């Protein structure tokens, strides 16, 4: 019997728009832009300057600290600038801008095949680090750091997250359908690092073709199995994935490794295989371009740094007679709305969702006071009480939000906002609270250890 999470919701999926759109390669035509902050942790540090000539796969920015990730060029050309540009977060950030020559000339070692049998665990992790791989499902945590827990022998499960529960998005589905054997190979590479772990591939049951492909690829592979979950949002959250696979409910603030688990997105696992076996840094990814405003919903294999406007054009542009009311990087539940699509695709950009109608604006007009129905608490996958959290935020009582109501455990999935009959912007309030708490924490002086006793 398939399993599912506690709480959660069933929003309209809209995956039929692109789920059968076979992946196709799109080659960037204009300049490519690489934000230095595409990951959790410190921004990368440029190692090129204006006027330098670069090649595909060449490192252009190095990791600046343990929790950071390098960036490699996805094109060949001349460094045009290192300057602030608008990013898909809607803000300006430091970026490397490369004038793409359209030749895509590769660095000498790019694509060099390597036998994993000839590599130590440290060398495998080094190749992953040098490839600039991060969590590609949206979290953006540097993968090499995740693969170095304190006790590798305590890891019992390496989980490939193929849930892809966010509405509209189908790029992971297509990866599992078309690259199943390569994904299993990537999983086996990661399992080498953890001698007591089994490999588990988690997929929701609304992806029958992906289930069939991954099951066939895993057949006969020792200690690898496929787990099917009943479709529900937000089943792809890390803690939810762990509970589905292992039955373990992680404690507040407990890391996956402390529960004996390593969880990586499907695209991340494929990127690991490409880096370790074929010396290919993370310079491409698949992006779903979808929504009721786009002419031809597509799954495009694109170079990191490509202008999002080019992808919209590659998907046929906006449908005739339709006005684009809302553009999102990601899906409608956890995506980020942008006013300008002239921004680059980043490592964690899994989708562009283009909508002809902005339901969030409708909700804003219809909003009323909380009616105390409790629906938000029933659907919260983290077992929180959004109603009380929201009241604390409105009072600016961030201490209660964090300490009494465990507000920092909120994964900002949007389930509470979706289900609220009063149309309250609960998730937006929680984003504000987290930003305020983090900003306050950043301003605190670091204890010197010499305080008076």
C-alpha positions in Angstrom: 0.0 0.0 0.0 1.3 3.5 -0.8 1.7 5.9 2.0 1.3 9.6 2.6 2.0 12.4 5.1 -0.1 13.8 7.9 -1.8 17.1 7.1 -1.2 18.5 3.7 -3.6 19.5 0.9 -4.7 18.6 -2.6 -4.4 21.8 -4.7 -5.1 21.5 -8.5 -2.1 19.9 -10.0 -2.1 21.4 -13.5 0.8 19.0 -14.4 -1.1 17.9 -17.6 0.2 21.1 -19.2 3.8 19.9 -19.4 4.0 16.3 -18.0 4.3 14.8 -21.5 6.5 17.5 -23.0 9.7 15.6 -23.8 12.9 17.4 -22.7 14.6 19.5 -25.3 17.8 21.4 -25.2 17.8 25.2 -25.5 21.0 27.0 -26.1 21.4 30.5 -24.7 21.8 33.3 -27.2 22.4 36.4 -25.1 24.8 37.2 -22.3 24.8 34.9 -19.3 24.5 36.1 -15.8 25.8 34.2 -12.7 24.7 35.5 -9.3 27.3 34.9 -6.7 24.6 33.9 -4.2 22.8 30.9 -5.6 22.9 28.8 -2.5 22.6 28.7 1.3 25.7 30.1 3.0 28.3 32.7 2.0 28.2 34.0 -1.6 30.9 32.7 -3.9 34.0 34.7 -4.5 34.9 35.7 -8.1 38.1 34.3 -9.5 37.8 36.1 -12.9 37.7 39.8 -13.8 36.4 41.9 -16.7 38.1 41.0 -20.0 39.0 37.4 -19.0 38.2 34.7 -21.5 36.4 31.7 -20.1 35.4 28.2 -21.2 32.5 25.9 -20.4 33.1 24.2 -17.1 35.8 26.7 -16.0 35.5 27.9 -12.4 34.6 31.6 -12.3 33.8 31.9 -8.6 35.1 29.9 -5.7 33.3 28.8 -2.5 34.0 31.4 0.2 33.9 29.2 3.3 32.7 25.8 4.4 29.0 26.4 3.7 29.3 27.9 0.2 29.5 26.7 -3.4 31.6 27.5 -6.4 30.2 28.6 -9.8 31.4 27.3 -13.1 30.8 29.0 -16.5 28.1 27.4 -18.7 29.4 29.1 -21.8 32.6 30.3 -23.5 33.2 34.0 -24.0 34.5 37.1 -22.4 33.8 38.3 -18.9 31.8 41.5 -19.5 31.5 42.7 -15.9 31.3 41.8 -12.2 28.5 44.0 -11.0 25.1 44.1 -9.3 22.3 42.8 -11.5 18.7 41.9 -10.7 18.1 38.3 -9.7 15.1 36.0 -9.6 14.7 36.9 -5.9 13.6 40.3 -7.1 16.6 42.0 -5.6 20.0 43.2 -6.9 23.0 41.0 -6.1 26.6 40.8 -7.2 26.9 38.8 -10.5 29.4 37.7 -13.0 28.3 38.7 -16.5 29.7 36.8 -19.5 29.4 37.8 -23.1 28.5 34.5 -24.6 30.4 33.8 -27.9 27.9 31.1 -28.9 30.6 28.5 -29.5 30.3 26.8 -26.1 33.9 25.7 -26.2 34.7 23.3 -23.3 37.5 23.4 -20.8 40.2 20.6 -21.4 39.0 18.2 -18.7 35.2 18.8 -19.2 33.5 15.5 -19.9 36.5 13.3 -19.0 35.2 9.9 -18.0 36.4 8.5 -14.6 35.9 5.1 -13.0 34.5 5.5 -9.5 36.5 2.4 -8.5 39.6 4.6 -8.8 38.3 7.3 -6.5 38.4 7.5 -2.7 35.4 8.9 -0.8 37.3 12.1 -0.2 38.0 12.4 -3.9 34.3 11.9 -4.7 33.3 14.6 -2.3 36.0 16.8 -3.8 34.6 16.4 -7.3 31.1 17.2 -6.0 32.4 20.3 -4.3 34.4 21.4 -7.4 31.3 21.0 -9.5 29.4 23.6 -7.5 26.5 21.2 -6.9 23.7 22.4 -4.5 20.2 21.1 -3.7 18.4 21.6 -6.9 14.9 21.1 -5.6 14.8 24.6 -4.3 16.6 24.5 -0.9 20.1 25.3 -2.4 22.2 23.8 0.4 25.8 22.9 -0.8 25.7 19.2 -1.5 29.3 18.4 -0.6 28.6 19.7 2.9 25.5 17.6 3.2 27.5 14.5 2.3 29.9 15.0 5.1 28.0 14.2 8.3 29.9 13.7 11.6 29.3 9.9 11.5 29.0 8.5 8.0 28.5 5.0 9.5 25.3 6.2 11.2 23.5 6.9 7.9 21.0 4.2 7.2 19.0 5.8 4.3 20.1 7.7 1.2 16.8 9.1 -0.2 16.3 10.3 -3.7 13.4 12.8 -3.5 11.3 12.4 -6.6 8.0 13.5 -5.0 7.8 16.8 -7.0 4.6 17.7 -5.3 4.5 21.4 -6.3 1.7 22.1 -8.8 2.6 22.7 -12.5 6.2 21.5 -12.2 7.2 18.4 -14.2 11.0 18.6 -14.8 11.9 15.9 -12.1 9.2 13.6 -13.6 10.8 13.9 -17.0 14.3 13.3 -15.5 13.0 10.1 -13.9 11.3 9.0 -17.1 14.3 9.7 -19.4 17.4 9.4 -17.2 16.4 6.6 -14.8 19.6 4.5 -15.1 21.8 7.6 -14.7 19.9 8.6 -11.5 20.4 5.1 -10.1 24.1 5.4 -10.9 24.3 8.7 -9.1 22.5 7.1 -6.1 25.1 4.3 -6.0 27.9 6.9 -6.0 26.4 8.6 -3.0 25.8 5.2 -1.3 29.5 4.5 -1.5 30.0 7.2 1.0 27.7 5.5 3.6 28.6 1.8 4.0 25.5 0.9 6.1 22.9 2.8 4.0 20.2 1.6 1.6 19.1 3.7 -1.3 15.4 4.7 -1.5 13.7 6.5 -4.4 10.5 8.2 -3.3 7.9 9.1 -6.0 4.3 10.2 -5.8 1.7 8.0 -7.5 0.7 10.6 -10.0 3.9 9.8 -12.0 3.3 6.2 -13.2 5.8 6.5 -16.1 8.5 7.7 -13.7 7.6 4.9 -11.3 7.9 2.3 -14.0 11.2 3.7 -15.3 12.9 4.0 -11.9 11.6 0.6 -10.8 13.1 -1.0 -13.9 16.4 0.9 -13.4 16.6 -0.2 -9.7 15.7 -3.9 -10.5 18.6 -6.1 -9.5 20.5 -3.3 -7.7 21.5 -4.3 -4.2 20.0 -2.3 -1.4 18.0 0.0 -3.8 14.2 0.3 -3.7 11.4 2.5 -5.0 8.8 3.8 -2.5 5.5 5.1 -3.9 3.5 7.7 -1.9 -0.1 8.8 -2.4 -0.1 12.2 -4.0 -0.4 15.1 -1.5 1.2 18.5 -1.1 3.8 19.3 0.5 5.0 15.7 0.5 8.4 16.7 -0.9 9.6 18.5 2.2 12.7 16.9 3.8 11.1 16.0 7.1 8.0 14.6 5.3 10.2 12.5 3.0 12.1 11.0 6.0 8.9 10.1 7.8 7.4 8.5 4.7 10.5 6.3 4.1 11.6 5.5 7.6 8.6 6.1 9.9 10.9 8.5 11.9 9.4 11.8 12.9 12.4 14.1 13.2 12.5 16.3 16.3 12.3 20.1 16.3 15.5 21.5 14.7 16.9 17.9 14.2 19.0 17.6 11.0 18.3 14.7 8.6 21.7 13.2 9.3 20.8 13.0 13.0 17.9 10.7 11.9 20.3 8.6 9.9 19.2 10.0 6.5 20.6 11.9 3.6 18.0 13.4 1.3 18.7 14.7 -2.2 16.6 15.8 -5.1 16.4 13.8 -8.3 18.3 16.5 -10.3 20.9 16.8 -7.6 21.6 13.1 -7.7 21.9 13.3 -11.5 24.3 16.2 -11.2 26.5 14.2 -8.8 26.7 11.4 -11.4 27.7 13.8 -14.1 30.3 15.4 -11.9 31.9 12.3 -10.5 31.8 10.0 -13.6 32.1 12.5 -16.4 33.9 15.5 -14.8 31.0 17.8 -15.7 30.4 20.7 -13.3 26.8 21.9 -12.7 26.3 24.1 -15.8 22.9 22.9 -17.0 19.6 22.0 -15.6 16.1 21.1 -16.7 13.4 23.9 -16.2 9.7 23.5 -16.7 8.2 26.5 -18.4 4.4 26.3 -17.9 1.2 27.9 -16.9 -2.0 28.9 -18.7 -0.4 32.0 -20.1 2.3 30.3 -22.1 1.7 29.0 -25.6 3.7 25.7 -25.5 4.4 24.4 -21.9 7.9 22.8 -22.1 10.6 21.1 -20.2 13.8 22.7 -21.3 17.4 21.7 -20.7 19.2 25.1 -20.3 22.5 26.5 -19.3 22.7 28.1 -15.8 22.8 31.9 -16.3 20.4 32.0 -19.3 17.9 34.9 -19.3 14.4 33.7 -18.4 12.9 35.8 -21.2 14.7 33.6 -23.6 13.0 30.5 -22.1 9.6 32.1 -22.4 10.3 32.7 -26.1 11.5 29.1 -26.5 8.2 27.9 -25.1 6.3 29.9 -27.8 5.8 33.1 -25.8 2.6 34.3 -24.2 -0.6 33.0 -25.8 -2.4 35.3 -28.2 -5.2 37.2 -26.5 -3.8 36.5 -23.0 -2.3 39.0 -20.6 0.4 37.7 -18.3 -0.8 38.7 -14.8 1.7 36.8 -12.7 5.2 35.2 -13.3 6.7 32.9 -10.8 10.1 31.3 -10.4 8.9 27.9 -9.1 5.3 26.9 -8.7 2.2 28.7 -7.2 2.7 27.4 -3.7 6.3 28.1 -2.9 7.5 30.0 -5.9 8.7 33.6 -5.9 6.7 36.2 -7.9 8.8 38.5 -10.1 7.9 41.7 -11.9 10.6 41.4 -14.5 11.6 38.2 -16.4 14.9 39.7 -17.5 16.7 37.7 -14.8 19.0 34.6 -15.0 18.1 31.0 -14.4 20.0 29.8 -11.4 21.1 26.4 -10.1 17.9 26.0 -8.0 15.5 27.3 -10.7 13.2 24.4 -11.5 10.3 26.2 -13.2 8.9 29.3 -14.6 5.1 29.5 -14.1 3.2 32.1 -16.2 -0.4 32.8 -15.2 -3.1 34.6 -16.9 -4.9 35.2 -13.6 -3.6 36.2 -10.2 -5.6 34.4 -7.6 -3.5 36.0 -4.8 -4.9 39.4 -5.7 -8.5 37.9 -5.5 -7.7 36.6 -2.1 -6.4 39.9 -0.9 -9.7 41.6 -1.9 -11.8 38.9 -0.2 -9.8 38.7 3.1 -11.6 38.8 6.4 -10.7 38.4 10.0 -9.8 34.9 11.3 -12.9 32.8 11.9 -11.1 30.3 14.3 -12.0 27.3 12.2 -8.7 25.5 12.8 -8.3 24.3 9.2 -4.8 25.8 9.0 -3.6 23.6 11.9 -5.2 20.5 10.5 -3.3 20.8 7.2 0.1 22.0 8.5 2.6 19.2 7.7 4.8 20.3 10.6 2.1 20.1 13.3 2.2 23.8 13.9 -0.7 26.2 14.8 -0.6 28.9 12.0 -3.5 30.9 13.6 -1.6 31.6 16.8 1.7 32.1 14.9 0.0 34.8 12.7 -1.4 36.5 15.8 2.1 36.7 17.3 3.5 38.2 14.1 0.8 40.8 13.9 1.7 41.8 17.5 5.4 41.8 16.4 5.9 39.3 19.2 8.7 37.5 17.4 9.9 35.8 20.6 6.6 34.0 21.1 6.5 33.2 17.4 9.9 31.5 17.6 10.0 30.0 21.1 6.4 29.3 22.0 4.9 28.5 18.7 8.1 27.0 17.0 7.6 29.3 14.1 11.0 28.7 12.6 9.9 25.1 11.9 7.5 26.5 9.3 8.6 25.3 5.8 6.5 28.1 4.2 4.7 25.6 2.0 1.6 27.7 1.8 -0.9 25.0 2.8 -2.4 27.1 5.5 -2.9 30.1 3.2 -4.5 27.8 0.5 -7.0 26.3 3.0 -7.9 29.5 4.9 -11.6 30.4 4.2 -10.8 33.9 5.5 -8.2 34.3 2.7 -5.5 35.5 5.2 -1.9 35.8 3.9 -0.5 33.5 6.6 2.6 32.3 4.7 3.5 35.9 3.8 3.3 36.8 7.5 5.6 33.9 8.4 8.2 34.9 5.8 8.2 38.4 7.3 8.7 36.9 10.8 11.6 34.7 9.8 13.3 37.6 8.0 12.9 39.7 11.1 14.2 37.0 13.4 17.2 36.3 11.2 18.1 39.9 10.8 18.0 40.4 14.5 20.2 37.3 15.1 22.7 38.6 12.5 23.1 41.8 14.5 23.8 40.1 17.8 27.5 40.4 19.0 29.4 37.1 18.9 30.3 36.1 22.5 34.0 36.4 23.2 34.1 34.0 26.0 35.5 36.7 28.3 32.3 38.0 29.8 32.2 38.7 33.5 30.9 35.7 35.5 
